[in-house]
């Protein structure tokens, strides 16, 4: 039996081995297992090899599910092989149904819950169904879960955000609050990491609660977020493992608009404590994003000690740009290779919001032979909105027309067409196409709402903007959506004040948002 298994393993292709990484070491140990493990262990290994050799992808998935269920406590490698094969399926519904049936037979097992949660999310299974599958996690006490031998710490931290995402998408915000409080007070070792895993979802749920007019619930969720921030701020200097440190830095970067200097402060202190190549690279990249020139120069000095040929000039330009040091950035740009001048120059003018100069630069580039491709078209489209210029819009539209099979570009052209009042029926067709490709995209839903508003279809506009508000994420430009909601409410004789206040609350997340214009609207509304 053992000899047959080893011969089969030798015949596996490289692709099959990558899908079933780890099985070779198990098979090589079979002589020892014969003495120490029951005969069924060999049977499981044989089934696993047979599954990997199956050419039909659906059959391979089905066979792997049999292997997984026969030995769930040791199913990490077969599960990874299953996930790898599952991604290659043209039609996945039948296999997903089989996987979920297995999940239902073992609802409280860590691995089925973890992989099932990720798999169903990737397949866009409704949030209510995903949340139902996480029921055991919501009911059980964290202390009991932590002590279970098969519940590893890394797996638990991977599972928490999957469950939180299901609660957020399903609108079960009270459950999310309870879940947060339970896990952030469970055990000293888990409190801060749990807060780190769940904070983002609490913040998003708070914004969605405010959007729905549920102010009390919004405040409760925002309180959870603030508690998470306290836990992270308190525990960040004690973090020693790379994964958690990476998570803290990523968290601070995500929310850098409302937590000034936290990201660069953490990257700086972590590098000082760790003194590693990795921590220095974190400091370098964080300094670029946060516009900290002094930290950038310090990090570069360390890099050049190991690599004297390292050229930091382009990154330094971007650091100056993010620092708002535009005069210095312009000087730095002149020292860069000529081939970079146009793209980086457009970034500089965009950051300065000098739309006329940007328009002149683009026209000059076209006249000098730069191809008028979709990238140029998109820049012109943005300029036409900022300058409210239909002529520039028509130029952009002409360039972009061959590329409107891409939903993001169709949305951009349709939305700005509506903003400028240009050919609204065509704008509606473009947005209908974009939504047919990505029906849950909140930017597309908001654009369609704005087209309906421009067509004075206010009831339709309100329905669409309400749908967009139920899906908002504070870090995805929602200030504009709140402003649109206010304008749509005002057009129907309703008070828009609440929406304008929310637009201003989340304005820091949207670089080009005109907060002053919204303040004026707020001052004049009822």
C-alpha positions as CSV (number, residue, x, y, z in Angstrom):
1,X,0.0,0.0,0.0
2,X,2.8,2.4,1.0
3,X,4.8,1.6,-2.1
4,X,1.7,2.3,-4.4
5,X,1.2,5.7,-2.6
6,X,4.8,6.8,-3.2
7,X,4.7,5.8,-6.8
8,X,1.5,7.8,-7.3
9,X,3.0,10.8,-5.6
10,X,6.0,10.6,-7.9
11,X,3.6,10.8,-10.9
12,X,1.9,14.0,-9.7
13,X,2.4,17.1,-11.9
14,X,3.8,20.3,-10.5
15,X,0.3,21.9,-10.6
16,X,-1.2,19.0,-8.6
17,X,1.6,19.1,-6.1
18,X,1.1,22.9,-5.6
19,X,-2.6,22.3,-5.0
20,X,-1.9,19.6,-2.4
21,X,1.2,21.0,-0.7
22,X,2.2,19.0,2.3
23,X,0.9,15.6,1.3
24,X,4.4,14.4,0.2
25,X,5.7,14.7,3.7
26,X,2.7,12.7,5.0
27,X,3.2,10.0,2.5
28,X,7.0,9.8,3.2
29,X,6.1,9.1,6.8
30,X,3.8,6.2,6.1
31,X,6.1,3.5,7.3
32,X,6.1,5.2,10.7
33,X,2.4,5.8,10.6
34,X,1.8,2.1,10.1
35,X,3.1,1.5,13.6
36,X,1.6,4.6,15.3
37,X,-1.7,5.4,13.5
38,X,-4.8,3.3,12.6
39,X,-5.0,1.9,9.1
40,X,-7.7,4.4,8.1
41,X,-5.0,7.1,8.0
42,X,-3.4,5.4,5.0
43,X,-6.9,5.2,3.5
44,X,-7.3,9.0,3.8
45,X,-3.9,9.6,2.2
46,X,-4.8,7.3,-0.6
47,X,-8.1,9.1,-1.2
48,X,-6.3,12.4,-1.2
49,X,-3.8,11.3,-3.8
50,X,-6.6,9.9,-5.9
51,X,-8.5,13.2,-5.7
52,X,-5.4,15.2,-6.8
53,X,-5.0,12.9,-9.8
54,X,-8.6,13.4,-10.9
55,X,-8.6,15.5,-14.1
56,X,-12.2,16.5,-14.0
57,X,-12.3,19.6,-11.7
58,X,-15.8,19.1,-10.4
59,X,-15.1,15.5,-9.6
60,X,-11.8,16.5,-8.0
61,X,-13.6,18.9,-5.7
62,X,-16.2,16.3,-4.8
63,X,-13.5,13.7,-3.9
64,X,-11.6,16.3,-1.9
65,X,-14.7,17.0,0.1
66,X,-14.8,13.3,1.0
67,X,-11.2,13.5,2.2
68,X,-11.9,16.6,4.2
69,X,-14.9,15.2,6.0
70,X,-13.1,11.9,6.9
71,X,-10.5,13.8,9.0
72,X,-11.6,17.3,9.7
73,X,-9.0,17.9,12.4
74,X,-6.2,17.4,9.9
75,X,-7.9,18.9,6.9
76,X,-6.0,22.1,6.4
77,X,-4.0,20.8,3.4
78,X,-7.0,19.1,1.6
79,X,-9.0,22.3,2.2
80,X,-6.3,24.4,0.5
81,X,-6.3,22.0,-2.4
82,X,-10.1,22.2,-2.6
83,X,-10.0,26.0,-2.6
84,X,-7.3,26.0,-5.3
85,X,-9.4,23.7,-7.5
86,X,-12.7,25.5,-6.7
87,X,-11.3,28.7,-8.2
88,X,-10.8,27.0,-11.5
89,X,-14.4,25.8,-11.9
90,X,-16.6,27.4,-14.6
91,X,-19.7,26.5,-12.7
92,X,-19.4,26.3,-9.0
93,X,-23.0,26.2,-7.7
94,X,-23.2,22.4,-7.3
95,X,-19.9,22.1,-5.5
96,X,-20.7,25.1,-3.2
97,X,-23.9,23.3,-2.3
98,X,-22.0,20.2,-1.4
99,X,-19.5,22.1,0.7
100,X,-22.3,23.9,2.6
101,X,-24.0,20.6,3.2
102,X,-20.8,19.4,4.8
103,X,-20.6,22.6,6.8
104,X,-24.1,22.0,8.1
105,X,-23.1,18.6,9.3
106,X,-20.1,20.1,11.2
107,X,-21.4,23.6,12.0
108,X,-19.1,24.4,14.9
109,X,-15.8,23.1,13.5
110,X,-13.2,25.8,13.1
111,X,-11.9,24.8,9.7
112,X,-15.3,24.4,8.0
113,X,-16.4,27.7,9.5
114,X,-13.3,29.5,8.4
115,X,-13.0,28.1,4.9
116,X,-16.8,28.1,4.4
117,X,-17.0,31.7,5.4
118,X,-14.3,32.8,3.0
119,X,-15.7,30.6,0.2
120,X,-19.3,31.9,0.5
121,X,-18.2,35.5,0.7
122,X,-16.1,35.0,-2.5
123,X,-19.2,33.5,-4.2
124,X,-21.4,36.5,-3.1
125,X,-23.7,34.3,-1.0
126,X,-26.3,36.6,0.7
127,X,-25.1,38.0,4.0
128,X,-28.1,36.6,6.0
129,X,-27.1,33.0,5.0
130,X,-23.4,33.6,5.8
131,X,-24.3,35.0,9.1
132,X,-26.5,31.9,9.9
133,X,-23.5,29.7,9.3
134,X,-21.5,31.7,11.9
135,X,-24.2,31.2,14.6
136,X,-22.0,28.9,16.7
137,X,-19.3,31.5,16.9
138,X,-21.7,34.1,18.0
139,X,-23.3,31.9,20.7
140,X,-20.2,30.4,22.2
141,X,-18.1,32.1,24.9
142,X,-14.7,33.2,23.7
143,X,-13.0,31.7,26.8
144,X,-14.3,28.2,25.8
145,X,-13.3,28.6,22.2
146,X,-9.8,29.8,23.1
147,X,-9.2,26.6,25.2
148,X,-10.3,24.2,22.4
149,X,-7.1,22.4,21.1
150,X,-8.0,22.7,17.4
151,X,-8.9,26.4,17.6
152,X,-5.5,28.1,16.8
153,X,-5.0,31.7,17.5
154,X,-4.3,32.7,13.8
155,X,-7.4,30.9,12.7
156,X,-9.6,32.7,15.2
157,X,-8.3,36.1,14.1
158,X,-9.0,35.2,10.5
159,X,-12.5,34.1,11.5
160,X,-13.5,37.2,13.5
161,X,-13.5,39.6,10.5
162,X,-15.5,37.1,8.3
163,X,-18.2,37.0,10.9
164,X,-18.1,40.7,11.5
165,X,-18.4,41.3,7.7
166,X,-21.5,39.0,7.5
167,X,-23.1,40.9,10.4
168,X,-22.3,44.3,8.8
169,X,-23.6,43.3,5.4
170,X,-26.7,41.7,6.9
171,X,-27.5,44.9,8.9
172,X,-27.3,43.0,12.2
173,X,-25.6,45.9,14.0
174,X,-26.7,45.1,17.5
175,X,-25.2,41.6,17.1
176,X,-22.0,43.3,15.9
177,X,-21.9,45.5,19.0
178,X,-22.4,42.5,21.3
179,X,-19.8,40.5,19.4
180,X,-17.2,43.3,19.7
181,X,-17.7,43.7,23.4
182,X,-17.5,40.0,24.0
183,X,-14.3,39.5,22.2
184,X,-12.5,42.7,23.3
185,X,-13.0,41.7,27.0
186,X,-12.4,38.0,26.6
187,X,-8.7,37.6,27.5
188,X,-5.7,40.0,27.8
189,X,-4.0,38.2,24.9
190,X,-7.0,38.5,22.6
191,X,-8.4,42.0,23.5
192,X,-6.3,44.2,21.4
193,X,-6.0,41.9,18.3
194,X,-9.8,41.4,18.4
195,X,-10.3,45.2,18.5
196,X,-8.0,45.4,15.5
197,X,-9.9,42.8,13.6
198,X,-13.4,44.3,14.3
199,X,-12.9,48.1,14.5
200,X,-13.3,48.7,10.7
201,X,-16.7,46.9,10.7
202,X,-17.9,48.9,13.7
203,X,-17.0,52.1,11.9
204,X,-18.7,51.1,8.7
205,X,-21.8,49.9,10.6
206,X,-21.9,53.3,12.5
207,X,-21.9,55.2,9.2
208,X,-24.7,53.0,7.9
209,X,-26.7,53.5,11.1
210,X,-26.4,57.3,10.9
211,X,-27.4,57.1,7.2
212,X,-30.6,55.2,8.2
213,X,-31.4,57.8,10.9
214,X,-30.6,55.4,13.7
215,X,-28.5,57.8,15.7
216,X,-28.5,55.9,19.0
217,X,-27.2,52.8,17.3
218,X,-24.7,54.7,15.4
219,X,-23.3,56.2,18.6
220,X,-23.0,52.8,20.2
221,X,-21.1,51.4,17.2
222,X,-18.9,54.5,17.1
223,X,-18.2,53.9,20.8
224,X,-17.0,50.4,19.9
225,X,-14.7,51.8,17.3
226,X,-13.3,54.3,19.8
227,X,-12.8,51.6,22.3
228,X,-10.9,49.6,19.7
229,X,-8.7,52.6,19.0
230,X,-7.9,52.8,22.8
231,X,-7.0,49.1,22.9
232,X,-4.7,49.5,19.8
233,X,-3.1,52.7,21.1
234,X,-2.4,51.0,24.5
235,X,-1.1,47.7,23.1
236,X,0.8,48.9,20.0
237,X,4.1,49.4,21.8
238,X,4.0,45.9,23.2
239,X,3.5,44.2,19.8
240,X,6.4,42.0,18.9
241,X,5.1,39.6,16.1
242,X,5.2,40.8,12.5
243,X,1.6,40.0,11.6
244,X,0.1,42.0,14.4
245,X,2.4,44.9,13.8
246,X,1.5,44.9,10.1
247,X,-2.2,44.9,11.1
248,X,-1.7,47.9,13.4
249,X,0.2,49.9,10.7
250,X,-2.5,49.0,8.1
251,X,-5.2,50.1,10.5
252,X,-3.6,53.5,11.2
253,X,-3.0,54.0,7.4
254,X,-6.7,53.2,6.6
255,X,-7.9,55.8,9.1
256,X,-5.1,58.3,8.8
257,X,-7.5,61.1,7.8
258,X,-9.0,61.0,11.3
259,X,-6.0,59.8,13.3
260,X,-3.3,62.3,12.3
261,X,0.3,61.1,12.6
262,X,-0.6,57.7,14.2
263,X,0.7,55.7,11.2
264,X,4.0,57.4,10.9
265,X,4.5,57.5,14.7
266,X,3.9,53.7,14.9
267,X,6.2,52.9,11.9
268,X,8.9,55.1,13.5
269,X,8.7,53.6,17.0
270,X,8.4,50.0,15.6
271,X,11.5,50.6,13.5
272,X,13.4,52.0,16.5
273,X,12.4,48.9,18.6
274,X,13.0,46.3,15.9
275,X,15.8,47.6,13.8
276,X,15.1,45.2,11.0
277,X,15.2,45.5,7.2
278,X,11.4,45.0,7.1
279,X,10.7,47.7,9.7
280,X,12.8,50.1,7.8
281,X,10.9,49.4,4.6
282,X,7.7,49.9,6.6
283,X,9.0,53.3,7.7
284,X,9.9,54.2,4.1
285,X,6.5,53.3,2.6
286,X,4.6,54.9,5.5
287,X,6.6,58.1,5.2
288,X,5.7,58.3,1.5
289,X,2.0,57.9,2.2
290,X,1.9,60.2,5.2
291,X,4.2,62.9,3.6
292,X,6.8,62.7,6.3
293,X,10.0,63.9,4.6
294,X,12.3,63.6,7.6
295,X,11.3,60.0,8.2
296,X,11.6,59.2,4.5
297,X,15.2,60.6,4.3
298,X,16.1,58.6,7.4
299,X,14.7,55.4,6.0
300,X,16.4,56.0,2.6
301,X,19.8,56.5,4.4
302,X,19.5,53.0,5.8
303,X,18.4,51.5,2.5
304,X,21.4,53.0,0.7
305,X,23.8,51.5,3.2
306,X,22.8,48.1,1.8
307,X,22.1,49.2,-1.7
308,X,24.1,52.2,-2.8
309,X,22.4,52.2,-6.3
310,X,18.9,52.7,-4.8
311,X,17.3,55.7,-6.5
312,X,14.8,57.3,-4.1
313,X,14.1,60.5,-6.2
314,X,10.7,59.5,-7.5
315,X,9.5,58.3,-4.1
316,X,10.8,61.5,-2.5
317,X,8.8,63.5,-5.1
318,X,5.7,61.6,-4.0
319,X,6.5,62.2,-0.3
320,X,6.7,65.9,-0.9
321,X,3.5,65.8,-2.8
322,X,1.7,64.0,0.0
323,X,3.2,66.5,2.5
324,X,1.6,69.4,0.5
325,X,5.1,70.8,-0.2
326,X,4.2,71.6,-3.8
327,X,7.0,74.1,-4.6
328,X,9.6,71.6,-3.4
329,X,7.8,68.8,-5.3
330,X,8.0,70.9,-8.5
331,X,11.8,71.3,-8.1
332,X,12.2,67.6,-7.4
333,X,10.2,66.8,-10.5
334,X,12.5,68.8,-12.8
335,X,15.4,66.5,-11.7
336,X,13.6,63.3,-12.6
337,X,13.8,61.7,-16.1
338,X,11.8,63.5,-18.8
339,X,9.7,60.4,-19.4
340,X,8.2,60.8,-15.9
341,X,7.3,64.5,-16.2
342,X,3.9,64.3,-17.7
343,X,2.4,61.6,-15.4
344,X,3.9,63.0,-12.2
345,X,3.2,66.6,-13.3
346,X,-0.5,65.7,-13.7
347,X,-0.4,64.3,-10.2
348,X,1.1,67.5,-8.9
349,X,-1.5,69.7,-10.6
350,X,-4.3,67.5,-9.4
351,X,-3.1,67.7,-5.8
352,X,-2.9,71.5,-6.2
353,X,-6.3,71.5,-7.7
354,X,-5.0,73.7,-10.5
355,X,-7.5,72.4,-13.1
356,X,-6.8,75.0,-15.8
357,X,-3.1,74.3,-15.7
358,X,-3.8,70.6,-15.8
359,X,-6.0,71.1,-18.8
360,X,-3.3,73.1,-20.6
361,X,-0.7,70.4,-19.8
362,X,-2.9,67.7,-21.2
363,X,-3.6,69.6,-24.4
364,X,0.1,70.4,-24.8
365,X,1.0,66.8,-24.4
366,X,-1.6,65.7,-27.0
367,X,-0.3,68.3,-29.5
368,X,3.2,67.0,-28.8
369,X,2.3,63.5,-29.8
370,X,1.2,61.9,-26.6
371,X,-1.5,59.2,-27.5
372,X,-5.0,60.4,-26.5
373,X,-5.7,57.1,-24.8
374,X,-8.3,56.3,-22.0
375,X,-5.8,57.6,-19.4
376,X,-5.8,61.0,-21.1
377,X,-9.5,60.8,-21.6
378,X,-10.1,60.1,-17.9
379,X,-8.0,63.1,-16.8
380,X,-10.0,65.4,-19.2
381,X,-13.2,63.9,-17.9
382,X,-12.2,64.9,-14.3
383,X,-11.2,68.4,-15.5
384,X,-14.5,68.9,-17.3
385,X,-16.3,68.2,-14.0
386,X,-14.1,70.6,-12.0
387,X,-14.3,73.4,-14.6
388,X,-18.0,72.6,-15.4
389,X,-17.0,72.7,-19.1
390,X,-19.1,70.8,-21.6
391,X,-16.6,71.3,-24.4
392,X,-13.9,69.5,-22.4
393,X,-16.4,66.8,-21.5
394,X,-17.2,66.2,-25.2
395,X,-13.4,65.9,-26.0
396,X,-13.0,63.4,-23.1
397,X,-16.1,61.5,-24.2
398,X,-14.8,61.1,-27.8
399,X,-11.5,59.7,-26.5
400,X,-13.3,57.3,-24.1
401,X,-16.1,56.0,-26.3
402,X,-14.1,53.0,-27.6
403,X,-13.4,52.0,-24.0
404,X,-16.9,52.2,-22.5
405,X,-17.2,48.4,-22.3
406,X,-15.4,48.8,-19.0
407,X,-18.1,49.5,-16.3
408,X,-15.9,51.9,-14.3
409,X,-15.4,54.1,-17.4
410,X,-19.0,53.8,-18.3
411,X,-19.9,55.0,-14.8
412,X,-17.5,57.9,-15.0
413,X,-18.8,59.2,-18.3
414,X,-22.4,58.7,-17.4
415,X,-22.1,60.4,-14.0
416,X,-20.2,63.5,-15.3
417,X,-22.6,63.6,-18.2
418,X,-25.4,63.9,-15.6
419,X,-23.5,66.5,-13.6
420,X,-23.1,68.7,-16.6
421,X,-26.6,68.0,-17.9
422,X,-25.2,66.4,-21.2
423,X,-27.4,63.8,-23.0
424,X,-29.1,62.2,-19.9
425,X,-30.8,59.3,-21.8
426,X,-27.3,58.1,-22.9
427,X,-26.0,58.6,-19.4
428,X,-28.8,56.4,-18.1
429,X,-27.9,53.7,-20.7
430,X,-24.2,53.8,-19.6
431,X,-25.1,53.4,-16.0
432,X,-27.6,50.6,-16.8
433,X,-24.7,48.8,-18.4
434,X,-22.3,49.4,-15.5
435,X,-24.9,48.2,-13.0
436,X,-25.6,45.1,-15.1
437,X,-21.9,44.2,-14.5
438,X,-21.6,45.2,-10.8
439,X,-25.2,45.6,-9.4
440,X,-24.0,46.2,-5.8
441,X,-21.4,48.9,-6.6
442,X,-22.4,51.9,-4.5
443,X,-20.7,54.4,-6.8
444,X,-22.7,53.2,-9.8
445,X,-25.9,53.2,-7.7
446,X,-25.2,56.8,-6.6
447,X,-24.5,57.8,-10.2
448,X,-27.9,56.4,-11.3
449,X,-29.5,58.2,-8.5
450,X,-27.9,61.4,-9.7
451,X,-29.1,60.9,-13.2
452,X,-32.7,60.3,-11.9
453,X,-32.3,63.5,-9.9
454,X,-31.2,65.5,-12.9
455,X,-34.2,64.1,-14.8
456,X,-36.4,65.2,-11.9
457,X,-37.5,61.6,-11.2
458,X,-37.2,62.4,-7.4
459,X,-38.9,59.3,-6.1
460,X,-36.6,57.0,-8.1
461,X,-33.6,59.1,-7.1
462,X,-34.6,58.7,-3.4
463,X,-35.0,54.9,-3.8
464,X,-31.6,54.6,-5.4
465,X,-29.7,56.9,-3.0
466,X,-31.3,55.0,0.0
467,X,-29.9,51.7,-1.5
468,X,-26.5,53.3,-1.9
469,X,-26.5,54.6,1.7
470,X,-27.3,51.1,3.0
471,X,-24.0,49.9,1.5
472,X,-21.6,52.8,2.2
473,X,-18.1,52.4,3.5
474,X,-16.7,55.6,5.1
475,X,-13.3,55.2,3.3
476,X,-14.9,55.0,-0.2
477,X,-15.9,58.6,-0.9
478,X,-19.3,58.6,0.9
479,X,-19.3,62.3,1.6
480,X,-20.5,62.9,-1.9
481,X,-23.3,60.3,-1.5
482,X,-24.5,62.0,1.7
483,X,-24.5,65.4,-0.2
484,X,-26.5,63.8,-3.0
485,X,-29.0,62.4,-0.5
486,X,-29.4,65.9,1.0
487,X,-30.0,67.5,-2.4
488,X,-32.5,64.8,-3.3
489,X,-34.3,65.3,0.0
490,X,-34.3,69.1,-0.5
491,X,-35.8,68.7,-4.0
492,X,-38.8,66.9,-2.4
493,X,-39.3,69.5,0.3
494,X,-37.7,67.4,3.0
495,X,-35.0,68.6,5.4
496,X,-31.6,67.8,4.0
497,X,-29.7,69.0,7.1
498,X,-28.9,65.6,8.6
499,X,-27.4,64.4,5.3
500,X,-25.2,67.6,5.0
501,X,-24.0,67.1,8.5
502,X,-23.0,63.5,7.7
503,X,-21.3,64.7,4.5
504,X,-19.2,67.0,6.6
505,X,-18.5,64.4,9.2
506,X,-17.0,62.0,6.6
507,X,-15.5,64.7,4.4
508,X,-11.9,64.0,5.5
509,X,-12.0,60.6,3.6
510,X,-12.6,62.3,0.3
511,X,-9.7,64.4,-1.0
512,X,-11.6,66.4,-3.6
513,X,-14.8,66.9,-1.7
514,X,-16.0,70.6,-1.5
515,X,-16.8,70.9,2.2
516,X,-17.3,74.7,1.9
517,X,-20.1,74.3,-0.6
518,X,-21.9,71.8,1.7
519,X,-21.5,74.1,4.7
520,X,-23.2,76.9,2.7
521,X,-26.1,74.5,1.8
522,X,-26.4,73.4,5.5
523,X,-26.6,77.1,6.6
524,X,-29.4,77.8,4.2
525,X,-31.5,74.7,4.7
526,X,-34.3,74.3,7.2
